[in-house]
Amino acid sequence: MKSQQEFMEGLQDLVRIGKTNGDVLTKQEVEDYFSEYNLDDQKMGLIGAYMAENQIRIEGVLPENPVEEEEETIVSEDLPSAALSMYMEEIREMHGMDEEKEQEMALIMERGDQEAANQLLEGNLEVIAKMSDQYRGKGVQTGDLIQEGNLAFFCAMSEYDSKQHGSFHEYAMGKAQKAMEDAISENALSTRPARKMVQQVNRLNDLATAMAKELGREAKPEELAEKMHLTVDEIKDLMKVSLDAISVIDQGQES
C-alpha cells in the first residue's frame, strides 16, 4: 500500500480530474485510481464525502447536488477570496460537537458507519478552518492551509484505530495541524532561494548603477564579481534575471 502522502496527492489529482470532467467522476474511475488500496464501502464513502466538499460528484456514491447556474458563471479577480468567504459561511451552518460526542461518533465510524463519518467530517470543518488562523502571514494562503488540513483530517478518519490512537480529536487534529505546518515549511524551503536571488539581483542593480556613475561607463562582470564576492558566472546568472543589467550582459559577452 502506498503512503498517506501519496494517497493525499491522489485525492488532489482526482479533484483536478473531476474538474476537467464537468465535476463528475465515476465509481470505476476512483476504484481504478486507488486500485492498490482495496477500497471498501466505507473508504469509498469517505472519498465521496471529500469529493463532495470540493464540488465533485462520484456517480453511484453520493447523490447529485446541483449548483445554481449563477454560481457557476461568476468570474472575478477576487474569486479565491470570494470562494473562501462562501466556504466559511457554509461551514458555519454545520453543527459541531464536543469531544465526548466526537469520540462516540468515531467509534461508530470505526465499525463502518458512513453517516457517523460524514458527521465527524462536517463537524470539524470549521475547527480546521479556525486552526488555519494561527498560521496567517506564514507564506501560504489560508485556503491552501484549510485544504491541507481537511485532507489530512480525512486521511486520519480512514486510518483511525481507537486502540492504537486513543482520542480521535487529538489524533485527527494533530494530523491536520502537522499538514498545515508541513505546507508552510515546504513553501519556505522553495521560496527561500528565490528570495535570496531577488536580494542579490537588487544588490547587483544598485552596485551596477553606483559603479557606472563612478567609472563613467558600464561596469564589467569581472568588476561586479569582485565587489560582490561572487564568481563571474554567478554575476552573469544574476544579470539574466535583471532587466536593469542587460547592457552589462552585452558588454560581458563582447569582452
Secondary structure as UniProt FT lines:
FT   HELIX           4..20
FT   TURN            21..22
FT   STRAND          24..26
FT   HELIX           27..33
FT   HELIX           35..37
FT   HELIX           41..53
FT   TURN            54..55
FT   STRAND          57..59
FT   TURN            60..61
FT   HELIX           69..72
FT   TURN            77..78
FT   HELIX           79..92
FT   HELIX           99..110
FT   TURN            111..112
FT   HELIX           114..131
FT   HELIX           132..135
FT   TURN            136..137
FT   HELIX           142..159
FT   HELIX           162..165
FT   HELIX           168..215
FT   HELIX           221..228
FT   HELIX           232..240
FT   HELIX           243..245
FT   HELIX           246..254
//
